[in-house]
């Protein structure tokens, strides 16, 4: 393994490996019975809202953390609001914008599914990676995310 600049082939193979690992992991995780109550994409919205320090976030800001289009997210938010799992309000800084937050029911559902979900993740990953390898993988993916978020 070289410490120099990776070749185009090495970059492509690394991307493919990362992508295939994510696909395999998501296929396993989606089988979790906890996602029978709420599809994983909708859970991801609740999870991301649960991580907001003020409890509120703008719709377009939330969209930066998800891999769906803005129109798809807007429809999903409408469904989650109809189920009383999140609430909307006009953005404080810009009345044209929309801010979102979890309702108490949304927070409770996110915590309930999340408690099962993290154990499922551990069941899937622990037999494959030891603690040091998990820390190394996390460090590498955090570095990729940080660099691409700039």
Backbone as CSV, one residue per row, in Angstrom:
resi,resn,N_x,N_y,N_z,CA_x,CA_y,CA_z,C_x,C_y,C_z
1,UNK,0.847,-1.185,0.000,0.000,0.000,0.000,0.882,1.233,0.000
2,UNK,0.589,2.162,-0.855,1.378,3.372,-1.024,0.787,4.505,-0.198
3,UNK,1.660,5.398,0.273,1.194,6.567,1.021,0.962,7.763,0.106
4,UNK,1.210,7.585,-1.203,1.051,8.680,-2.148,-0.384,8.895,-2.544
5,UNK,-0.557,9.664,-3.583,-1.882,9.957,-4.118,-2.462,8.673,-4.715
6,UNK,-3.691,8.343,-4.363,-4.284,7.120,-4.907,-4.544,7.257,-6.409
7,UNK,-4.479,6.139,-7.102,-4.772,6.131,-8.530,-6.279,6.240,-8.737
8,UNK,-6.669,6.520,-9.968,-8.083,6.569,-10.314,-8.707,5.202,-10.040
9,UNK,-8.023,4.142,-10.397,-8.535,2.790,-10.176,-8.724,2.513,-8.684
10,UNK,-7.727,2.867,-7.880,-7.836,2.642,-6.431,-8.992,3.454,-5.842
11,UNK,-9.149,4.686,-6.288,-10.259,5.518,-5.814,-11.599,4.885,-6.181
12,UNK,-11.715,4.419,-7.421,-12.960,3.798,-7.877,-13.240,2.512,-7.101
13,UNK,-12.226,1.699,-6.880,-12.405,0.449,-6.142,-12.773,0.715,-4.681
14,UNK,-12.192,1.739,-4.095,-12.518,2.105,-2.710,-13.953,2.586,-2.619
15,UNK,-14.364,3.449,-3.562,-15.746,3.911,-3.597,-16.695,2.727,-3.727
16,UNK,-16.406,1.833,-4.664,-17.276,0.679,-4.894,-17.374,-0.173,-3.633
17,UNK,-16.274,-0.394,-2.953,-16.266,-1.184,-1.727,-17.099,-0.517,-0.636
18,UNK,-16.922,0.788,-0.462,-17.692,1.541,0.529,-19.179,1.489,0.199
19,UNK,-19.517,1.677,-1.063,-20.903,1.665,-1.494,-21.529,0.287,-1.294
20,UNK,-20.831,-0.775,-1.685,-21.362,-2.139,-1.547,-21.527,-2.514,-0.077
21,UNK,-20.599,-2.076,0.767,-20.730,-2.345,2.204,-21.972,-1.645,2.753
22,UNK,-22.196,-0.414,2.345,-23.377,0.331,2.792,-24.660,-0.347,2.320
23,UNK,-24.693,-0.800,1.071,-25.874,-1.483,0.539,-26.148,-2.753,1.341
24,UNK,-25.104,-3.559,1.570,-25.278,-4.809,2.322,-25.749,-4.524,3.745
25,UNK,-25.170,-3.529,4.379,-25.555,-3.160,5.738,-27.007,-2.678,5.779
26,UNK,-27.391,-1.818,4.846,-28.759,-1.306,4.831,-29.772,-2.417,4.565
27,UNK,-29.431,-3.363,3.714,-30.352,-4.477,3.458,-30.598,-5.266,4.745
28,UNK,-29.546,-5.496,5.518,-29.699,-6.207,6.794,-30.503,-5.392,7.787
29,UNK,-30.180,-4.125,7.904,-30.837,-3.257,8.883,-32.320,-3.104,8.554
30,UNK,-32.652,-2.981,7.280,-34.058,-2.814,6.873,-34.915,-4.015,7.240
31,UNK,-34.288,-5.160,7.461,-35.037,-6.362,7.841,-35.501,-6.308,9.294
32,UNK,-34.993,-5.358,10.045,-35.339,-5.255,11.454,-36.842,-5.038,11.605
33,UNK,-37.516,-5.854,12.418,-38.966,-5.690,12.619,-39.362,-4.301,13.131
34,UNK,-38.443,-3.588,13.771,-38.750,-2.237,14.276,-39.181,-1.319,13.141
35,UNK,-38.707,-1.585,11.926,-39.054,-0.726,10.800,-40.371,-1.133,10.149
36,UNK,-41.088,-2.072,10.745,-42.444,-2.368,10.318,-43.397,-1.280,10.774
37,UNK,-43.040,-0.640,11.889,-43.868,0.429,12.448,-43.656,1.756,11.730
38,UNK,-42.449,1.971,11.249,-42.097,3.224,10.580,-40.985,2.905,9.585
39,UNK,-41.166,3.212,8.305,-40.104,2.927,7.337,-38.794,3.612,7.725
40,UNK,-37.690,2.995,7.359,-36.374,3.488,7.773,-36.129,4.924,7.299
41,UNK,-36.606,5.292,6.128,-36.407,6.665,5.636,-37.129,7.674,6.534
42,UNK,-38.322,7.318,7.000,-39.044,8.204,7.903,-38.393,8.219,9.282
43,UNK,-37.901,7.065,9.723,-37.152,7.032,10.979,-35.938,7.956,10.892
44,UNK,-35.268,7.958,9.739,-34.082,8.792,9.561,-34.421,10.268,9.747
45,UNK,-35.586,10.683,9.301,-36.025,12.074,9.517,-36.183,12.330,11.017
46,UNK,-36.869,11.422,11.710,-37.054,11.589,13.154,-35.709,11.586,13.877
47,UNK,-34.815,10.685,13.480,-33.493,10.606,14.100,-32.742,11.928,13.921
48,UNK,-32.727,12.446,12.698,-32.020,13.701,12.455,-32.627,14.857,13.231
49,UNK,-33.935,14.888,13.350,-34.574,15.941,14.154,-34.219,15.788,15.632
50,UNK,-34.054,14.555,16.090,-33.722,14.329,17.505,-32.334,14.858,17.858
51,UNK,-31.499,15.069,16.868,-30.126,15.518,17.096,-29.964,17.039,17.027
52,UNK,-31.020,17.761,16.791,-30.948,19.224,16.697,-30.873,19.826,18.092
53,UNK,-29.853,20.640,18.355,-29.668,21.207,19.707,-30.858,22.013,20.212
54,UNK,-31.498,22.784,19.348,-32.634,23.602,19.787,-33.953,22.854,19.674
55,UNK,-33.916,21.692,19.037,-35.143,20.950,18.788,-35.764,21.288,17.446
56,UNK,-35.415,22.437,16.891,-35.967,22.897,15.612,-34.875,22.953,14.561
57,UNK,-35.239,22.673,13.322,-34.320,22.847,12.198,-35.119,23.203,10.958
58,UNK,-34.480,23.913,10.072,-35.130,24.275,8.810,-35.235,23.048,7.916
59,UNK,-36.281,23.011,7.121,-36.499,21.904,6.205,-35.305,21.728,5.271
60,UNK,-34.794,22.814,4.715,-33.663,22.697,3.786,-32.388,22.249,4.501
61,UNK,-32.239,22.585,5.778,-31.087,22.126,6.560,-31.184,20.622,6.806
62,UNK,-32.364,20.152,7.138,-32.591,18.722,7.329,-32.266,17.960,6.050
63,UNK,-32.629,18.538,4.925,-32.401,17.888,3.636,-30.925,17.637,3.362
64,UNK,-30.025,18.431,3.954,-28.582,18.232,3.776,-28.109,16.922,4.397
65,UNK,-28.873,16.377,5.320,-28.474,15.158,6.025,-29.121,13.903,5.466
66,UNK,-29.918,14.051,4.432,-30.675,12.935,3.883,-30.359,12.746,2.406
67,UNK,-30.623,11.561,1.919,-30.350,11.263,0.522,-31.665,11.155,-0.258
68,UNK,-32.518,12.161,-0.088,-33.761,12.226,-0.850,-33.933,13.645,-1.359
69,UNK,-34.739,13.803,-2.379,-34.954,15.129,-2.967,-35.797,15.988,-2.023
70,UNK,-35.717,17.290,-2.220,-36.500,18.227,-1.406,-38.004,17.963,-1.551
71,UNK,-38.519,17.744,-2.780,-39.958,17.456,-2.884,-40.353,16.161,-2.158
72,UNK,-39.517,15.135,-2.232,-39.811,13.879,-1.523,-39.802,14.108,-0.018
73,UNK,-38.842,14.897,0.461,-38.787,15.196,1.884,-40.027,15.982,2.307
74,UNK,-40.434,16.938,1.505,-41.625,17.724,1.849,-42.853,16.834,1.984
75,UNK,-43.030,15.882,1.072,-44.163,14.956,1.158,-44.047,14.070,2.402
76,UNK,-42.824,13.615,2.688,-42.607,12.773,3.867,-42.919,13.559,5.137
77,UNK,-42.478,14.810,5.196,-42.744,15.666,6.350,-44.252,15.844,6.530
78,UNK,-44.977,16.026,5.433,-46.439,16.150,5.526,-47.055,14.886,6.117
79,UNK,-46.562,13.715,5.704,-47.080,12.444,6.253,-46.767,12.333,7.743
80,UNK,-45.546,12.694,8.117,-45.149,12.609,9.526,-45.914,13.614,10.383
81,UNK,-46.211,14.776,9.811,-47.009,15.770,10.532,-48.447,15.261,10.699
82,UNK,-48.985,14.637,9.662,-50.347,14.091,9.742,-50.437,13.001,10.817
83,UNK,-49.334,12.271,11.017,-49.291,11.236,12.058,-48.945,11.832,13.422
84,UNK,-48.781,13.150,13.469,-48.468,13.879,14.699,-47.115,13.464,15.297
85,UNK,-46.153,13.158,14.412,-44.807,12.788,14.847,-43.852,13.973,14.772
86,UNK,-44.209,14.983,13.983,-43.425,16.215,13.945,-44.363,17.387,13.752
87,UNK,-43.828,18.560,14.017,-44.593,19.796,13.876,-43.815,20.766,13.007
88,UNK,-44.541,21.652,12.332,-43.934,22.657,11.467,-44.325,24.043,11.968
89,UNK,-43.458,25.003,11.652,-43.767,26.409,11.910,-42.988,27.245,10.893
90,UNK,-43.434,28.471,10.654,-42.643,29.353,9.782,-41.287,29.624,10.440
91,UNK,-40.262,29.697,9.626,-38.915,29.961,10.150,-38.875,31.336,10.803
92,UNK,-38.199,31.420,11.932,-38.124,32.689,12.661,-37.373,33.755,11.869
93,UNK,-36.309,33.345,11.176,-35.480,34.320,10.464,-35.985,34.636,9.064
94,UNK,-36.854,33.783,8.525,-37.338,33.958,7.159,-38.713,33.311,7.064
95,UNK,-39.750,34.114,7.025,-41.115,33.590,7.064,-41.464,32.698,5.871
96,UNK,-40.655,32.737,4.811,-40.901,31.843,3.678,-40.410,30.438,3.972
97,UNK,-39.438,30.319,4.879,-38.890,29.018,5.228,-39.759,28.289,6.243
98,UNK,-39.487,27.008,6.412,-40.230,26.168,7.354,-39.234,25.521,8.304
99,UNK,-39.595,25.510,9.593,-38.802,24.808,10.598,-39.599,23.618,11.103
100,UNK,-38.876,22.579,11.500,-39.484,21.332,11.954,-38.942,20.947,13.312
101,UNK,-39.763,20.257,14.080,-39.331,19.683,15.361,-40.169,18.443,15.623
102,UNK,-39.636,17.560,16.440,-40.384,16.384,16.861,-41.484,16.780,17.833
103,UNK,-42.580,16.071,17.774,-43.591,16.175,18.828,-43.179,15.191,19.924
104,UNK,-43.876,15.209,21.037,-43.580,14.231,22.085,-43.765,12.807,21.566
105,UNK,-44.797,12.598,20.757,-45.045,11.264,20.179,-43.932,10.873,19.222
106,UNK,-43.461,11.823,18.421,-42.360,11.559,17.498,-41.075,11.227,18.227
107,UNK,-40.810,11.975,19.298,-39.612,11.729,20.109,-39.678,10.340,20.755
108,UNK,-40.836,9.979,21.272,-41.008,8.671,21.910,-40.826,7.544,20.895
109,UNK,-41.413,7.694,19.702,-41.277,6.674,18.666,-39.829,6.554,18.212
110,UNK,-39.160,7.687,18.010,-37.752,7.659,17.599,-36.910,6.941,18.649
111,UNK,-37.131,7.221,19.905,-36.358,6.565,20.970,-36.645,5.070,21.032
112,UNK,-37.912,4.696,20.876,-38.284,3.287,20.940,-37.654,2.504,19.782
113,UNK,-37.791,3.012,18.562,-37.185,2.334,17.416,-35.669,2.413,17.504
114,UNK,-35.150,3.559,17.906,-33.698,3.740,18.006,-33.043,2.772,18.969
115,UNK,-33.707,2.474,20.081,-33.147,1.538,21.064,-32.973,0.145,20.459
116,UNK,-33.938,-0.271,19.643,-33.853,-1.566,18.966,-32.833,-1.489,17.831
117,UNK,-32.872,-0.397,17.099,-32.021,-0.191,15.927,-30.532,-0.262,16.282
118,UNK,-30.112,0.389,17.357,-28.683,0.376,17.698,-28.214,-1.029,18.067
119,UNK,-29.081,-1.813,18.664,-28.702,-3.196,18.981,-28.590,-4.029,17.710
120,UNK,-29.458,-3.760,16.751,-29.383,-4.468,15.465,-28.094,-4.106,14.742
121,UNK,-27.725,-2.846,14.757,-26.461,-2.415,14.140,-25.302,-3.156,14.788
122,UNK,-25.321,-3.235,16.115,-24.249,-3.925,16.843,-24.213,-5.408,16.474
123,UNK,-25.374,-6.033,16.357,-25.451,-7.449,15.967,-24.856,-7.691,14.587
124,UNK,-25.044,-6.731,13.688,-24.555,-6.878,12.321,-23.056,-6.578,12.231
125,UNK,-22.602,-5.532,12.904,-21.204,-5.100,12.757,-20.210,-5.812,13.677
126,UNK,-20.606,-6.129,14.897,-19.660,-6.689,15.865,-18.993,-7.987,15.409
127,UNK,-19.702,-8.874,14.718,-19.010,-10.082,14.255,-17.996,-9.820,13.129
128,UNK,-18.068,-8.634,12.519,-17.222,-8.329,11.372,-16.016,-7.470,11.759
129,UNK,-16.234,-6.500,12.658,-15.182,-5.550,13.040,-15.004,-5.546,14.544
130,UNK,-13.733,-5.529,14.981,-13.506,-5.383,16.416,-13.562,-3.896,16.777
131,UNK,-13.441,-3.583,18.048,-13.603,-2.203,18.515,-12.598,-1.248,17.861
132,UNK,-11.353,-1.675,17.726,-10.342,-0.813,17.100,-10.653,-0.577,15.627
133,UNK,-11.115,-1.610,14.940,-11.467,-1.462,13.527,-12.678,-0.545,13.362
134,UNK,-13.645,-0.667,14.281,-14.801,0.237,14.219,-14.363,1.679,14.414
135,UNK,-13.458,1.900,15.357,-12.970,3.258,15.600,-12.216,3.779,14.379
136,UNK,-11.421,2.927,13.752,-10.691,3.330,12.550,-11.655,3.655,11.406
137,UNK,-12.659,2.817,11.202,-13.639,3.067,10.147,-14.398,4.360,10.424
138,UNK,-14.798,4.566,11.665,-15.501,5.793,12.028,-14.630,7.018,11.765
139,UNK,-13.366,6.933,12.131,-12.443,8.039,11.905,-12.315,8.357,10.412
140,UNK,-12.207,7.327,9.595,-12.077,7.534,8.153,-13.349,8.115,7.547
141,UNK,-14.494,7.575,7.915,-15.746,8.088,7.346,-16.063,9.490,7.877
142,UNK,-15.722,9.777,9.133,-15.884,11.139,9.657,-15.017,12.119,8.859
143,UNK,-13.809,11.708,8.530,-12.906,12.575,7.771,-13.455,12.836,6.371
144,UNK,-13.994,11.800,5.733,-14.604,11.979,4.409,-15.778,12.949,4.518
145,UNK,-16.656,12.723,5.490,-17.831,13.583,5.664,-17.433,15.040,5.919
146,UNK,-16.469,15.237,6.799,-16.041,16.597,7.129,-15.471,17.309,5.903
147,UNK,-14.680,16.601,5.153,-14.063,17.213,3.965,-15.101,17.566,2.908
148,UNK,-16.072,16.673,2.713,-17.088,16.899,1.680,-18.145,17.905,2.127
149,UNK,-18.261,18.149,3.421,-19.254,19.102,3.936,-18.794,20.540,3.835
150,UNK,-17.521,20.750,3.571,-17.003,22.116,3.507,-17.568,22.890,2.340
